Amino acid sequence: MDLPTVWFVAIAVLWTGYFVLEGFDFGVGILLPVLGRDDADRRVMINAIGPVWDGNEVWLITAIGAMFAAFPAWYAATLSGFYLPILLIILALIGRGVAFEYRGKVDDPRWRARWDVAILAGSAVPAFAWGVVFGNIVRGVELGADGVVTSGLTDLLNSYALIGGLATLALFTLHGAVFLGLKTDGPVRHRARAIARTAGPVALAAVAGFLFWTEAEHGGPWAAAAVAVAALLAGTVLAARRREGWAFVATAVAIAAFTVTLFGSLFPAVLPSLTSPAFDLTIANGASGPYTLGVLSWIGAAFLPLVIAYQAWSYWVFRKRVTREHVAS
């Protein structure tokens, strides 16, 4: 493969890692008011992702940084054309991060309740909005010869993108429920199992419908779409049988295959133009020069394994289940 193709694949891998890892963080935040019947339960849930949530966001920073360096035209068109939804995502992520830090600073139920709302919104908004954004990236936007996106907010809120948002929202919610079944014990774990049994069919219907629409109108790797649906079905069945470890592997595979389907539907474009196919941004006309891509390749080859090794080590260190006894001690 040539370097632009290599970096397109690398960016797809980075977004896949982000959605798989941050996906269960979003799910936990979405389920906070549902599974957390009291403050101890909610602390169990927050502590389950406490050591890893900020590290998971590194994948987002790296993915966007790689887009900026390897495909500056793609980066510019995407972040300007999707300015409002991406700004909403950033504000939601900031609010969630602040909530994690400040929730326990004051021993007052009303204080904690307000920050719990911020965690819920900071999880649900990105979980839905990323589906809308990537749905529009696959569908295409009004893009001129100058690389400027002229689509407005109402254009971005089309049926296909909204179904994509519902698919990611349901998928991440299920992923979070399965994660809590794996990572916690006690009342939270039992309620998470029940929620997973309910969320599984909803996520399966939303994801299958969105991927079928994607394949029918935009093409792409049918095998990846089939793997996503099959893994999601397997995850739902395994969660119902209380096999949380394998269920989590299955939902992670489903998210990865879901993301691969979207990027596969794009290739070789990176941002299709609804104005004219001649104005499509592709891996050829949107990439940086060979020298830049070469330097990036050496940097990525040197540092990416270190980042992955460190994150794997941190997951291993914090691998034990979280219980009410832990948060009370």
Buried (B, 14 or more C-beta within 10 A) or exposed (E): EEBBBBBBBBBBBBBBBBBBBBBBBBBBBBBBBBBBEEBBBBBBBBBBBEEBBEBBBBBBEBBBBBBBBBBBBBBBBBBEBBEEBBEBBEBBBEBBBBBBEBBEEEEEEEBBEEBBBBBBBBBBBBBBBBBBBBBBBBBBBBBEEEBEBEBEEEBBEBEBBBBBBBBBBBBBBBBBBBBBBBBBBBBBBBBBBBBBBEBBBBBBBBBBEBBEBBBEEBEBBEEBBBBBBBBBBBBBBBBBEEBBEBBBBBBBBBBBBBBBBBBBBBBEBBBBBBBEEEBBBBBEBBBBEEEBBEEBBEEBEEEBEEBEEEBEEEEEEBEEBBBBEBBEE
